[in-house]
Amino acid sequence: MAVIGSLLLLWYLSLAAVSYWALSVLRASAPDPVITLVALVGVGLVGGYLSYRFGTSQLLSRLEAVELPRSHAPAFYRRLDRLEARMDVDTPTIMIARLPVPNAFALGGGRDGVIVLDRSLFQLLSLDGLETLVAHELAHLEGYDAFVQTLAYSVFRTLAGVVFVVVTPVLLPIVGAARALAWLRGDPQSWSQTAFGRLLRLVESGVVVALLLVTLAVRAHSRRREYAADERAVDVTGKPLALARALRTIQRAADPTRGLLSTLYVHTEPEEDALTRLFSTHPSTDDRIERLLERAGERDDRTRIQVE
């Protein structure tokens, strides 16, 4: 076991030496650090762009989404044309699909956008509700929201990969020492309990914390953009209550416990805890509806009953 432990340590030290030599060669041939950083960000952006484009096509194909002809929904398209004239977007491609729950989402940007609508929305929502929902998605296209988030994730992954490569010559000796010490003790499975193993766990915890912080920042930005899209839809349509009703209808259709007979059931609706809210990409529907009611200036019980 002592021999195996010694050989493991030599193996990891050899890998660390090779990694350090490779990094030295790259550092010697690399341009100015600023240029290198710009190049890495550029690689991340290009990778994110390609991933987004190919991912969008694959998603639409997987959903079996088809384009909605104007002749099938002329009134809807007339309202879409009015929205387009008021917003900084070109006419998006409207596609319909059978989604797991009634919903809508936007892909692309203001010049080549695609809006996917679940087929059931045309039965569930009024024309005003559809108009405000599409205005919300157009606001996402106007701000290139999904595209920006994809690029941000791609750049972060690229930089995280570079950091991992840089610290590899340091991590490998730590792992080798932990495993070698465990073999020398006669208990190979206890390598994570050695001093070197605990140091490695500390480094891993730091990486996890960094990933969590980036994830929280991106999710918080996503929630802000949802509120901003609601505000933009209200600015364009002037119909905050129609959007509130549309959100409530979609919520009820997605969750049977919120249906028309929900008041007859004996149940307790679980509330989202703070951690769930932090990691959510969307604010709660109730919060969005409350903001829309405030925007409408309608706070009386009659309006609340109509919306809820």
N, C-alpha and C positions, 0 to 999 in steps of 0.2 A: 504494500500500500504506500510505503514511503517512496518507492521507486516511481509508482504511478503518479503520486502527488508531485514529485520533482519533474517528471516528464510533462505533466500538465502545465506547471509553471513555466517551463522552458518554451512550450508551445505557444502559450498566450503572450509571453515576452517577445517571441519571434514575430508573432502577428502584429504586436504593438510596434516593433522596430520597422517592419515593412510598411505599416500605415504611416508612421512618422516620416520615413524616407519618401513615400509617395506625396505626402503633404508638403515636404520640403521642396520637392521638385516642382509641384504646382505653385508653391509660393514664390519660388525663384523665377518662374516663367509667367507669373500672373501680372497683369497691369496694375496701375494705381488702385488702391483699395476702394476709392470712390467709384472708379470705372467698374471694378469688379462687382460692387454692390448694385450699381445700376444695371449691369448685365444680368445679375441673378434675378433682380426684380423683373427685368424684361422677359427672362425665361419663364418666370412664374406667370406673368400676364399672358404670354403667348399660350402657355399650357392651359391656363384657365379659359382662354377664349376658345381654343380647340375643343376642350372638354365640354364647354357649354354648348357649342354648336352641334357637335356630334351627339351629346347627351340629349339635347332638345329633340333631334330627329328620332333618336331611339325611343324616347319617352312617348312621343306622339304615335309612333308605330306600335308600341306595346299597348297603348290605350285604344288602338284602332279608331283614333279620332278622324272624323271626316268634316270637310268644310261645309258650312251652312249656306246654301244658295240664297241669294237675295229674294228670289221668287217664292221661297218657302216662308219667309218672315219679313215682308215688306215694311210693316209698321215698325218692327224692331230696327231694321236697317235705316229707316228715316231718322229715328232718334240717335242712332250711332253716328250718322253723318253730321247731325247738329252738334253732338259732343266733340267730334273730331275738329269741327270748325272753331270750337272754343278752346281747344287744348293744343299743345305743341306736339302733336303726333300725326302720323299718316294713318290711313285707314288700316286697322289691323286685320289679320285673317281670323275670322270667327270659326271655330271648330267645335263640334259637339261630340261627346263621348259618354259612355256609361261608366261613371266614376263610382267608387265604393259607397260614397255618400254624396248627397247634393252639394255641389261646391263649384267654384270657378277659380282659375288661376291664369296668370299672364306669363309669357315667355318672350324673351327678346327685348327690344328697345322701342323707342318712339318711331323709328323709321322702318322696322321690319318685325313688328310685334305680332304675336299670336295670342289670342285669348281662347281658352278652352272652357266650355260650359257643359255641365252635366245636363243630359236630356230632360231630366225631371224638373229642372228649374223653369222650363217654359209652361209647365202645368202648375207649379207651386207658387210662382211669383206673378204679380201684376206687371203690366208693362212699365209702370213707374218704378217698381222694384227692380226689374231687369235693367232699366236705364241707369239707376243709381249704382247697381252692382257692377255693371260694365264700366261706368265712370270711375269707380274705385280701381278696377284693373287697368284702365287707361292711365290713371295716375301712377301706377307702378311702372308702366311702360315709359311714361314721360320722364320718370326719375331713374330709369334703367336699374331698378332695385335688385331684381334677381341676378342680373348680369354683374353688378358691382359686388354683390356678396360672393358670387362664384369666383371672381377675380381675387378678392381679398383672401378667401380660403386657399386658393392656388398659390398666391405669393407666400402666405404663411407656411404652407407645406414645403415649398422650395427652400425657404430660409431655415426651417426646422431641420430639413435634411442636411443642409450645409453645416449647421451647428453640430449635428450628430457626427458627421464625418470628421469635423475638427476635433471633437472630444474623444473620438474612438481610441487614439493612442494613449489616452489617460485611463479610459475605462477598461481596456483589455488587461493591463497589469493588475488592476483591482480585482477583476473577475478571476484571473489566474491565481492570484495570491489567496483569494477566498477558497477556491476549489482545492488548491494544493494543501492549504492548512487543514481543511476538512479531511482529506485523505490521510495526512500525517497523524491526525487524531484518531483515525480508524472509523470515522463515521462520515462517508462521502455525502450523505443527504443533509448534513448540518452546515453546509457551506454558507447558507444565508444567515446563520447565527453567529458567524465569526465577525471580528471587527471589520474586516474588509467587506464582508457581506452586508453588514449594517450600513457601511459607508455607501455601498452601491445602492441600497434601498433609499438612502437619503437623497442621492442624486436622482433616482427615478421619481421620487416624490416631488422634487423640484420641477422635473419635466411635466409631471401630471398637473401640478399647480399652474404652470405656465399655459398648458393646453386649456385648462378650465377657465383661466382669466380671458384668454382669447375667445373661447366659445361664449362666455358670458357677454363680452363686449359685442360680438357679432349678433347674438340673440337680442340684446338690448336695442341695438340699431334696427334690427328687423321689426321689433315691436313699435319703435318710434315711427318707422316708415308705414306701418299699418294705420296708426293714428293719422299720419300726414295724408295718406291716401283717402281716408274717410273725409278729412277736412277738404281736400281738393275736390272730391266728388260732390260734396255739399255746395262748395263755391260755384261749381259749374252747373249743377242741376237746380240748386235752391230747394232741395227736397230732403231734408234730414230725416223726417219721419218715414218717408218711403224707404230709405236705406235702413233705418232702424227696424222697420217691419220685415224687410227682406232678410236681415241678419237673424231676427227672431224666428222667422219661418224656417230658414235653413237649419238653425239650431234645433228646432223641434223635430224636423224631419230626420236629422242625423242621430238624435237621441230619443228613442221611443218614450222614455220616462217623462219627456217634456211635451208629449202629444196632447190632443184635445181632452183625453180622459185622465190626464195626469193628476188633476185635482181630486179624482175619486180614489186614487191609489193611496195606500199607507206606505210611505217610504220617506227616507231622509236623504236628501241630495248631498253628496260629499262635496266639501269645499276644497279648492286648490290650496295647497300649502305654499309657503313662501319659496321653498326650493323649486317646486314645480313651476311657479311663475317666473323665476329667474331663468330657467332653462327653456322656457316656451318661446317659440318663434313668433307667436301671435298673442296679443293681449286677450283677456277673456271677452267673450261676446257680451256679457253683462256690462263690463266696463265700457266697451265701445258704444253700446246702446245708450248708456247713461250719458256719455259725452254728447251723443247726437241729440238726446232730449234737451240737454242744456243748451246746445247750439240752437235748437228750434225755439227755445224759450217756453216750451210747453211742459209745465210741471204739475198740472192738475191731475186728479185721479182718473178722470175720463180718458185722457190721452194715454196714461199709463196702462189702463185696462186694454185699450185698443192695441197698444204695442205688445204688451206681455200676454 
